[in-house]
Amino acid sequence: MTVVEGMPATVTLRRNFWRGVGRVMRRKPSRMVGVGIVVLFVFMGIFGPLLYPDPLPRDDNALYASPSWAHPFGTDFEGTDVLALVVTGTRYVLLAGLTTAVITVALGTAIGLLAGFHRGRWDTVLMRLTDLQLTIPGLPLLLVLSTVWKFTSPVEMGVVLGLLGWGGIARAVRSQSLSLRERGFIEAAKGLGLSTRHIIGRELLPSMAPYIAMNMLIAVTGAIYAQVGLFFLGVLPFDANNWGVMLNLSVFGGGALSSTAALPYLLAPLLAILLLTLGIVLVVDAMDEIFNPRLREE
């Protein structure tokens, strides 16, 4: 690396990093498309309810109206604009997904780091706990829980999904920490007598930050599929504005699989799910190359 005379090394590192990001994004323009898709959905999640205040207006004379300039995806069985339902439902979907991802990654990272760094008895106990968590059948348990605990907010749903999904992250982080703990900079930190908290918080965790960030994005997609699936099955309250509710009502209430009238009502949330998933996958692909020098084509 060339350091410009008179310029602090940190500034040079920062500039080289962003130049590398630019090269990675230019190499595959589809990655910029992915970033744009994710930004669009985040925008809808934040400002959607402001663009379409609740309750949404209904047109009793336009039930299951065909797509038009006024209603790009048509209307539903109550005459409500389908696009407005998708936009306002984005906040619920993203909030539940992000809550799930934060809890999943936080628990999995903490357990994986402690098990991989300490090894010995810590490793044995924490990995047996992880094995137990991985053996729990998530979907059947969620179906049972939903009969006694009605999720009234996306945060509640995210907490439950997060508590049921951290096992895979814990095992992956443990493998990474087992590899990193043998590196020279970790051995040097131990030789200097630095505390375990310092080594994990200042040495191990920053080295694994890109990997953890990518796993968080992947966890968001898994949480989206889980919550949409539960709403589609009809095991959660229908007072939530969620894409899964739209799928359920279009199939079981509107007969979208046998009639073309409700087909746009079915396709709109499906398209939203596919687009958001595609955007996240493209962003993760870009992050993988940015933070993994072996994948770069300099």
Secondary structure, DSSP 8 states (H G I E B T S, - for coil): ----TTS-HHHHHHHHHHHHHHHHHHH-THHHHHHHHHHHHHHHHHHHHHHS-SS--B-TT-TT----SSSTT-B-TTSBBHHHHHHHHHHHHHHHHHHHHHHHHHHHHHHHHHHHHH-HHHHHHHHHHHHHHHHS-HHHHHHHHHHH----SHHHHHHHHHHTS-HHHHHHHHHHHHHHTTSHHHHHHHHTT--HHHIIIIIIHHHHHHHHHHHHHHHHHHHHHHHHHHHHHT-S-TTS--HHHHHHIIIIIT-TTT-STTHHHHHHHHHHHHHHHHHHHHHHHHHHHHH-GGG---
